[in-house]
Amino acid sequence: MTESTSHSSSGEQQGLAHIVPVPVLLAVFAALMVLTGATLAATWVDLGGWNLWIALGIATIKAALVALYFMHLRYDHPFNALIFVVALAFLALFLSLTLLDTLQYQPEIDQWSEDRG
C-alpha cells in the first residue's frame, strides 16, 4: 500500500460518526417511555374505530424518534430524511387501503363468527 493510498482511506473516514449528547438520548428515551404509556392508556379507553388509528399514530411517532435519534437520521443528509418520510407515507397509504378493505367486509366476518359460535 502506498503512502497516498493510506492517507486517502484515513481521510474518507473522518466525519462519518456523530456523537449524540447523553441528555438528548435520555430525553428521547423518556419520550419513548411516555409514548409507550400513552399506548397502554389508549387501550383502557374505548374510542371505537379510533383506537387503532391512535395506536398507529403513536407507533409512527415512536418509530420516527428511534430513526431520527438512535439511528442518527436527524444528523444525516436531508435526502435520507426525505426517503424516510416518503416510506412512511407509502406505509400509511397501504395500511389505510388494507383497513378500508377490512372494514368493508366486517359485517360478513361478524355474521360468519355468529354462525360458528
C-alpha positions as CSV (number, residue, x, y, z in Angstrom):
1,M,0.0,0.0,0.0
2,T,1.4,3.4,-0.9
3,E,1.5,6.3,1.4
4,S,-1.0,8.3,-0.7
5,T,-3.5,5.4,-0.5
6,S,-3.3,5.2,3.2
7,H,-3.9,8.9,3.6
8,S,-6.9,8.9,1.3
9,S,-8.5,6.0,3.2
10,S,-8.0,7.5,6.5
11,G,-9.3,10.9,5.2
12,E,-12.5,9.2,4.0
13,Q,-13.4,8.0,7.4
14,Q,-13.3,11.4,9.1
15,G,-16.8,12.8,9.8
16,L,-18.7,9.5,9.5
17,A,-19.8,9.3,13.1
18,H,-21.9,11.8,15.0
19,I,-21.9,11.7,18.8
20,V,-25.3,12.5,20.2
21,P,-25.2,14.1,23.7
22,V,-26.4,11.9,26.5
23,P,-29.1,14.3,27.7
24,V,-30.6,14.2,24.2
25,L,-30.6,10.4,24.2
26,L,-32.2,10.3,27.7
27,A,-34.8,12.8,26.6
28,V,-35.7,10.7,23.6
29,F,-35.8,7.6,25.8
30,A,-38.1,9.4,28.2
31,A,-40.4,10.4,25.3
32,L,-40.5,6.8,24.1
33,M,-41.5,5.7,27.6
34,V,-44.2,8.3,27.8
35,L,-45.5,7.3,24.4
36,T,-45.4,3.6,25.5
37,G,-47.5,4.6,28.5
38,A,-49.9,6.5,26.1
39,T,-50.2,3.4,24.0
40,L,-51.1,1.4,27.1
41,A,-53.6,4.1,28.3
42,A,-55.2,4.1,24.9
43,T,-56.3,0.5,25.4
44,W,-58.2,1.5,28.5
45,V,-60.4,4.0,26.7
46,D,-62.9,2.7,24.1
47,L,-63.0,5.1,21.2
48,G,-64.4,2.7,18.8
49,G,-62.6,2.7,15.4
50,W,-60.3,5.5,16.6
51,N,-58.4,3.2,18.9
52,L,-56.5,1.6,16.0
53,W,-55.7,4.9,14.4
54,I,-54.4,6.3,17.7
55,A,-52.2,3.3,18.3
56,L,-50.8,3.6,14.7
57,G,-50.2,7.3,15.2
58,I,-48.3,6.7,18.5
59,A,-46.3,3.9,16.9
60,T,-45.4,6.1,14.0
61,I,-44.1,8.8,16.3
62,K,-42.1,6.3,18.3
63,A,-40.6,4.8,15.1
64,A,-39.7,8.3,13.9
65,L,-37.9,9.1,17.2
66,V,-35.9,5.9,17.0
67,A,-35.0,6.6,13.4
68,L,-34.1,10.2,14.0
69,Y,-32.0,9.9,17.1
70,F,-30.9,6.4,17.7
71,M,-30.2,5.7,14.0
72,H,-28.8,9.3,13.6
73,L,-31.1,10.2,10.7
74,R,-31.5,13.7,12.1
75,Y,-27.8,14.3,11.6
76,D,-27.6,12.7,8.2
77,H,-28.2,14.1,4.7
78,P,-31.6,15.6,4.1
79,F,-32.2,13.3,1.2
80,N,-32.2,10.3,3.6
81,A,-34.9,12.0,5.7
82,L,-37.0,12.6,2.6
83,I,-36.7,8.9,1.7
84,F,-37.8,8.1,5.3
85,V,-40.8,10.4,5.1
86,V,-41.8,9.0,1.7
87,A,-41.6,5.5,3.0
88,L,-43.8,6.4,6.0
89,A,-46.3,8.0,3.6
90,F,-46.5,4.8,1.5
91,L,-46.8,2.7,4.6
92,A,-49.7,4.8,5.8
93,L,-51.3,4.6,2.3
94,F,-51.0,0.8,2.2
95,L,-52.3,0.3,5.7
96,S,-55.2,2.7,5.1
97,L,-56.3,0.8,2.0
98,T,-56.0,-2.5,3.8
99,L,-58.0,-1.2,6.7
100,L,-60.7,0.2,4.4
101,D,-61.0,-3.2,2.7
102,T,-61.2,-4.9,6.1
103,L,-64.0,-2.5,7.2
104,Q,-65.9,-3.2,4.0
105,Y,-66.1,-6.9,4.8
106,Q,-66.6,-6.6,8.6
107,P,-70.3,-7.4,8.5
108,E,-69.7,-10.7,6.7
109,I,-67.0,-11.6,9.2
110,D,-69.3,-10.8,12.1
111,Q,-72.0,-12.9,10.6
112,W,-69.6,-15.8,10.0
113,S,-68.4,-15.6,13.6
114,E,-72.0,-15.7,14.9
115,D,-72.9,-18.7,12.7
116,R,-69.9,-20.7,14.0
117,G,-70.5,-19.8,17.7
